[in-house]
Amino acid sequence: MEILGESHVTYPGFAITERHHSVVLLKQALRRLKWPTREVQYAGGSDASVFNERGLTTVLLSPGYQNPHSEEEQISKSSLEALVELILAIALSGENLEEAISFSKNV
C-alpha cells in the first residue's frame, strides 16, 4: 500500500529578537502598565505571520478572543479596552526616543 500526500506551509513561523525596536517598545509599554510579560509560541496564522514573511518585522497584538473562528466568536469589552490601553502605552513609550526608528521593510 502506498500513500501519497502533499503539504503546503500557509503560515511560516517567525521569531523576533529581544533587541528589535518593536519588542523594545512593547516591553517598555508593558513595564509602564506594570503588566507581566511572558514569551508565547502561537501555532497558527495571523497578519503578523504574513508581514514577517515579507520582511516587515511585526509583533502580534490581539485582544483575548473567545471561541475564535466559530459562529460564537466574540471579544469582551474589557479585552478591547486593555488592547487600547496597551497601544497607547506603546505610543507613549516611543515619545522620548533619542533617535528615529525606522520600521521599513528589511532587505
Residue, then its C-alpha position, 0 to 999 in steps of 0.5 A: m500500500e502506498i500513500l501519497g500526500e502533499s503539504h503546503v506551509t500557509y503560515p511560516g513561523f517567525a521569531i523576533t529578537e529581544r533587541h528589535h525596536s518593536v519588542v523594545l517598545l512593547k516591553q517598555a509599554l508593558r513595564r509602564l502598565k506594570w503588566p507581566t510579560r511572558e514569551v508565547q509560541y502561537a501555532g497558527g496564522s495571523d497578519a503578523s505571520v504574513f508581514n514577517e514573511r515579507g520582511l516587515t518585522t511585526v509583533l502580534l497584538s490581539p485582544g483575548y478572543q473567545n471561541p475564535h473562528s466559530e459562529e460564537e466568536q466574540i471579544s469582551k469589552s474589557s479585552l478591547e479596552a486593555l488592547v487600547e490601553l496597551i497601544l497607547a502605552i506603546a505610543l507613549s513609550g516611543e515619545n522620548l526616543e533619542e533617535a528615529i526608528s525606522f520600521s521599513k521593510n528589511v532587505 
